[in-house]
Amino acid sequence: MPIGQEITVEERLAINSHFESFLNEIKSNMTLEDEINIRKAYELAIEAHKYQRRKSGEPYIYHPIAVAKICTLEIGLGPTAVICALLHDVVEDTDISLNEITELFGPKIGKIVDGLTKLDGLYNVESPQAENFKKVLSTLIHDVRVVLIKLADRLHNMRTIGSMPIHKKLKIAAETEYIFVPLAHRLGLYEIKTEFQDIVLEIKEPEEFAEIKQKFDETEAERLAYVDSFIKPLMQPLDALGTKYRILGRSKSIASIHNKIKNKGVPFEEIYDIFAVRIIADVPIEQEKLICWQIYSKITEVYRPIPERLKDWVSTPKANGYESLHTTVIGPKGKYVEVQIRTERMNEIAEKGFAAHWKYKGVKSQNNVFDSWLDNVRTMLEEQDTNALEFVSDFKNSFFSEGVYVYTPKGEMRILPQGSTALDFAFEIHTDVGMRAYAIKINGKPVHMSSLLKNGDQVHVTTKTSQRPQKEWLNNVVTGKAKAKIRSSLRDDLRADADLGKEVLERKFKSMRIGFEDNVDFLVRSYGYQSRLEFFYGLYNNEFNLDLKSFDLENGLLIPKKVDIPKEVESTKQVDQKRARKKVENKSKILVNGESADMYEFKFATCCNPVQGDPIFGYLTSTNELKIHRYNCPNASLMLSHYGYRVLKTEWDTLSDESFVTNLKITGVDTGKGVIQMLTNTISTELDINIKGLNIQGKEGYYEGFVTIFVKNKDQLNQALKRINQLDGVRTVERSEIEEN
């Protein structure tokens, strides 16, 4: 954080005015004691941060005030969260200690601020970012406000990210996309989630973002007029219900539209659900379900519904507490329109998620989805013997996905993450049921333990007392709870077998009269194991053949056996070593951290195939090879969010005549004019671009093709995309990305 000039008198007056304005907005929800503590926290924060400034140059204190404002006005948290938000960077970035915070504000505030403070001394771990993610996510079992304040902190950082250098933007955007977007979704904070996604898209794919935004803005007046024409015929039927209601027309986010364009392979003009109409009724809790279906009935009397697009999240809320009744109808001019029907209570939960859930806790019996979710989180966190990368990956897979609704033989509903298996269900019922699962039936039919669950499945688990989890079970589950319990059981088995393996080795060493502690680690390394425990386990279970005669003994220590190498072979080996040390000849003009990339052995990543002119970053692998990736590489989020310290600022230096490989995906209608001939003539003859490979498959008049070409730069690539898109019968053409293993 930049250390700069102390806050001036003029700046202090402006900051005080800003803070008082914020305080006046939230005073109605505070006691006098709350206000006193908030002012005390503000004074401590402004004093602690008085020499610190943001990248933009403004006093740093504006940031914690903004975070506090987001916590209260956008998430719906109370005075405790305001105090913690004001203090969230004090311990991490200033000389104020956590003990001082605890003494001034009490243990509750101290614990939350501790959860918000990054871990120090993480230079020797595989991923410092993952370690800090793990710390934050672990606070869910103690106080969810830590995570909610962290989301508010990240939201303000994203809103003010413009002053950051591009490589820092990329790292922050990747972290946001990997962890904070799904976390906001899982906690029901849809507005924050979509804002995150829009900012991430603008950073990673600025051209696509700008193009969609321009089209979005150009069609706004037309959309508003259409919404008015759609709503007008509904007014009289809805008024007849005698219920207070309001109607909103809401446009989808730019990121949502971008995903539809990518996933459905259609242009902007062909996306029908760019906006949705939301009808919000104000009724008592006991009348909610009835009024939602009555409103649905009135809508379908006016417009024809699409039956398969009816989604009832009123009877069965989503796994993150979301309640609403969605239907799609055919509106004026034959356009499809999504209509969302909900009550004011449902709308508040949809807007403010977890915080609103606690406001209404106990009001509606089935709205306990967060309680069961947190119970599963607690179960997973009981098993702490995992590295941070494994923990974050399991957490993300288990708790951030959409839910699948399945039933026990007694008809009790259980919600598991999408992609869960029959064995996951067994562990969801009870740990002992999962550990001793012997046979499983879905809808009365025997299935493999790895069988995927579908909505509405009824699952029956048969247990057997002698059954124990097997190592392959880890491949049959996706939930963190199941994985944690299986790993725990396997570790217990591994330790028991390892003790027996250790005894075997001790006897061998004793017979050879050599020291155990002096030689055991040499054998562990020699046989490629990561730890003594795994080595002993492997020895007992005959994973390798222990041959101590294959080593030499020198002064009681095992050493590699000496082998005489013929001179001619040794000479060849030396030549190979020299070749290995020789730097790879640069394939283009690249700058790394502003200097020539000549010092690195670098390659262009095949997962995204950068071409000259693409925004790029360099990623230093564990073997010290530098791989060049595009900003929007499919693997970028994982690399940047877990290994941000390995990312180097990389840019193109000077233009060259070199060619770059890129892949195109083309879809369209077979017009009978010869698709392959048309494409090859256009690409090779008209555009003078060499084709490396071409694969086209057709079905029922449609085709999908993949073409690999050589281009000199992004301008030539864009020209090719534009020209191919103009061809008769071509529906879409885009760069194709291949995920790298």
Beta strands, then each sheet from edge to edge (+ up, - down):
strand 1: 245-251
strand 2: 275-281
strand 3: 304-305
strand 4: 311-312
strand 5: 325-330
strand 6: 336-343
strand 7: 403-407
strand 8: 413-417
strand 9: 437-442
strand 10: 445-447
strand 11: 459-463
strand 12: 551-554
strand 13: 557-560
strand 14: 590-592
strand 15: 595-596
strand 16: 602-604
strand 17: 616-620
strand 18: 626-630
strand 19: 647-652
strand 20: 660-669
strand 21: 691-699
strand 22: 702-711
strand 23: 730-735
sheet 1: 1+ 2- 6- 5+ 3-
sheet 2: 1+ 2- 6- 5+ 4-
sheet 3: 7+ 8-
sheet 4: 10+ 9- 11+
sheet 5: 12+ 13-
sheet 6: 15+ 14- 19+ 17- 18+ 16+
sheet 7: 21+ 22- 20+ 23-
end
